[in-house]
Amino acid sequence: MHNHNQPLLESLSYKDLEGLLKPTIHVDEFSSKMGDDDDIIVISFFVRDDQAAKDLMNWFEKGYDFVLDADRSPGELKPGRYLVYVEIRRRSTAGGHVETLLDDLGTLTEFTDSSDWTMHYRGKEIPFSRDAFDSTVPLTPREYRQRYDAELNEMRIAAGMPVVTNYDAKDPAIQALQSAAGLI
């Protein structure tokens, strides 16, 4: 008989998280702990159990070399509601990585395919697909800055602050280096 005051030291098994996850991923609703938001995408999941959230966090962190970090909310958001965060690089491969995570969650949940999930991004809820992710979420630091600098500058103008323009290299040699480094 197991003593409920001591955690079970076992890994997740087939369908262990059935009924414990909401089939919605939230994208970029939280800031990264690992780096700048223009460089890192934060994906979050709602989990209905504290231990399940811990197990899922460990599963993400130990199971994928593309996961930079995984964490969970320190406490309940609502009774029985926890968040698990996953940080991945903002690169053209991100949609494929998210699709892999969701497909693999089919072994742990009742959601057997990435198409069973929805994606919440900037107030919009859309069915998840790799194409929907790739066309909705900025996949490079440069694309992220270009998309959201205009919004920030509108707020700066409204607040009477100076507009900030990011350096946008037009030099072909600089662009070639940035492209080779996966930055653009």
N, C-alpha and C positions, 0 to 999 in steps of 0.2 A: 504494500500500500504506500502510495506517495504522500509525503508530508507537503501540504499545500503552502507552507511558509518558505520552502526552498524551491528555486526554479528548476524546471526540468532541463537537463543539459542534453538536448537532442536537436537535430536539425529538422528542417521542414520536410514533410513527406507529401506524397500525392494527395491532393485536395485538402490539405490541412487548413487552408484559408477560405474554404468554401463558406459563403455567407458573411464573410468578415470585411470584404472590400467593396467600396462603391466603384462601379465601372467607369469612373471619370478620372482622367488625368488633368491636373491643373498645371499650366505651363507659364513660367516666368511671373508667378504671383508673389514670389518671395525672392529676396536678394541672396546672392551667393555668399557663402562664408569663405570659399576658396579663392575668389578673385573678383574681377569686375563683371558687372551684369552684361556688358557687351561681349564678353569672352566666354561666359558660362550660362548654360540653360539650366534652370531649376524646375524639375518635374516633381509634383507632389501628389500623394495618394491619401485618401481618407481610409482609415482602418478602424474597426469597431472594437478592438481589444488591445490592451496595453502590451501583453506578451506577444501577440501576433505582430504588433508594430515593431517591437524589438527584433523578432525573428526575421521579418521582412527586410528591415534595415540591414541586418547582417547578411542576408541572402544577396541583396543588391551589392553590398560592399565587397563581399568575398567572391562573388560569382562572375563578375564582369570587369575586364581590364579597362573598358572605356568609362566606367563609373569613377569619377574623381573622388566623390564622397557621398555617403548616405547618412542620414540622421533622422531622428524622430522628434516630434514636439516633446518638450520636457514634461508636459502635463496634458490633461484632457482639454480639448477645445470646448466640448460640450460633454455631458455625461456619456462615457463610452465612446468618445470620438477622439482619435489621435491622427496626426499627420506623419507621413514618412516622406522625406525629401531625398531626391536623387539629383546629383550635379554631374552634368556632362559638358564637354566642350561645345561651344557654338561653332560648328563646322558643318559642311555639306553632308557629312555622314550621320548627323544627329537624328534625323528622321528614321533611318534604318536602325540605329541603336535603340530608339524608343520602341519601334515596331518589334524588335527582338525581345525587349523586356516584356512587352504586353503578350506576345505569343508564348513566351516561357511561363508567364503567370497562369497560362492555361493548365499547367500541371498542378498548380496549387489552388486554383479557384474554379468556379463554375463557368468562367469566361474563357472559352477554349481558343479564341482567335482574336487577333488585334482588332478585327472589325466589330467585336462585341463592346468595344470601348467608345466613349465620347471624349472629346478634348475641350477644355475650357481655356480660352485665351482672350485676354483683354475684353471681358464681358460677353464674349460670344461662345456658344456651345455648339460644336459641330461633331458629326460622326468622325471617329479617328480613321485615318488611312495615311499611309506614307505620303501620298501626294498632297493630302489636306495639310499635314504637318509641314511639309516642305514649302508649300505655297503660303502658309499663314505665319509661321514663325521665322524671324530673321535668322539665317544660318551662318552668317559671318559677322565678326565684330564690326566690320565696315558697314554692312547692311543694317545692323542694329543701330549704329550711331546715325546713319543717314535718316532712318525712319523716325527716330525719337528725338533727335536734336531740334527738329522743327517745332515739336510740341513743347519742349523745354524752353526754347527761345520765345515762343508766344507767351509763356508764363513769365519769363524774365521781362519782356516788354510791358506786360500788364502790371508787374511789380515795380516798374521804373528802373530795372537793372539793365546793365549792358548786355547786348547779344553776344554769345560766344560761338565762334565758328571753329569747328575741328579742322585740323590739317587734312586736306584731301589731295594726296599726291597725284599730279598729272604726269610726272616724269616717268617715261616708259621703263627705265632701269629700276626705279624704286618700285613701280608696280610689279615688275617681273620678280623682284626679290620678295615682295609681300605675297605674291601668288605662290612662289616656291615654298614659302614658309607656311602656307595654308591660312594666311591672314585675310586674304580677299578672295 
